[in-house]
Amino acid sequence: MEDLKSKFLSLHRVYLESDNWIMAAFYGDPDVLRINRVLYERWSTANRSGEPIDYASKKELQFLIKKAYRYASINPNVVRSEWMFRGRLPRIGGSNAFLRLLKRLFLGGK
């Protein structure tokens, strides 16, 4: 577990903290938000001892590492453009584009 935690913190420091747009996109991801809420709840329940990341499960850490790699690979200009022109941050690793197309075709909407 300590290795996974160290790996995530290292990725965070090198890739996410290096650009505010990438960090905003990562923490704006609905899946990352959900995990962060859970970690903060656990941390609060434990009287805020240590750091919230200390309360992540192996599966959660692996997921956060996977997401960090994905967000590290996007261009910060793409994130900024999405925010400025569409009013939203891009979501990496969301639902499949083909499935979204099918939903639009059969269910309507965007």
C-alpha positions in Angstrom: 0.0 0.0 0.0 2.8 2.4 0.8 4.3 1.8 -2.7 1.0 2.7 -4.3 0.6 5.8 -2.1 4.1 6.9 -3.0 3.6 6.3 -6.7 0.4 8.4 -6.6 2.0 11.2 -4.7 5.0 11.2 -7.1 2.6 11.3 -10.2 0.7 14.0 -8.5 3.8 16.1 -7.9 5.4 15.6 -11.3 2.4 15.6 -13.6 -0.6 17.2 -12.0 1.0 19.9 -9.9 3.0 21.0 -12.9 0.0 22.6 -14.6 -3.1 24.1 -12.9 -5.3 23.2 -15.8 -4.4 19.6 -15.6 -4.9 19.6 -11.9 -8.3 21.2 -12.3 -9.3 18.7 -14.8 -8.1 15.8 -12.6 -9.9 17.0 -9.5 -13.0 18.0 -11.6 -13.4 14.4 -12.8 -16.6 13.0 -11.3 -14.9 9.7 -10.4 -12.0 11.5 -8.7 -14.5 13.7 -6.9 -16.4 10.7 -5.6 -13.3 9.0 -4.3 -12.1 12.3 -2.7 -15.4 12.7 -0.9 -15.1 9.1 0.5 -11.5 9.7 1.6 -12.3 13.0 3.3 -15.2 11.3 5.2 -12.9 8.5 6.4 -10.3 11.1 7.3 -12.8 13.1 9.3 -14.1 10.0 11.0 -10.6 9.3 12.1 -10.3 12.7 13.8 -8.3 14.0 10.8 -5.3 12.0 11.7 -2.7 11.9 8.9 -3.7 12.8 5.4 -6.9 11.8 3.5 -4.8 9.7 1.0 -3.8 7.5 4.0 -7.4 6.2 4.1 -7.5 5.0 0.5 -7.9 1.3 -0.3 -5.6 -0.5 -2.7 -8.3 -0.4 -5.4 -8.9 3.3 -4.9 -5.2 4.1 -5.1 -4.8 2.0 -8.3 -7.8 3.9 -9.8 -6.3 7.3 -8.8 -3.0 6.3 -10.3 -4.7 5.2 -13.6 -6.6 8.5 -13.7 -3.4 10.6 -13.0 -1.6 8.9 -15.9 -4.6 9.7 -18.2 -4.8 13.3 -17.2 -1.0 13.7 -17.4 -1.2 12.7 -21.1 -3.5 15.5 -22.2 -2.5 18.9 -23.4 -3.2 21.7 -20.9 -4.3 23.9 -23.9 -7.1 21.4 -24.6 -8.3 21.7 -21.0 -8.2 25.5 -21.1 -10.0 25.6 -24.5 -12.8 23.2 -23.2 -13.2 25.4 -20.1 -13.2 28.7 -22.0 -15.3 27.8 -25.0 -17.6 25.1 -23.6 -17.7 26.0 -20.0 -16.6 22.5 -18.8 -13.5 20.6 -18.1 -12.7 17.5 -20.3 -13.4 14.1 -18.7 -10.8 11.5 -19.5 -11.8 7.9 -19.5 -15.5 8.6 -19.3 -18.2 6.7 -21.1 -17.4 5.3 -24.5 -18.0 7.7 -27.5 -19.8 5.0 -29.3 -22.2 4.5 -26.4 -22.8 8.2 -26.2 -23.7 8.2 -29.9 -26.1 5.4 -29.4 -27.7 7.1 -26.4 -28.2 10.3 -28.5 -29.7 8.3 -31.4 -32.1 6.2 -29.4 -32.8 8.5 -26.3 -32.3 11.9 -27.8 -30.6 14.8 -26.2 -26.9 15.6 -26.1 
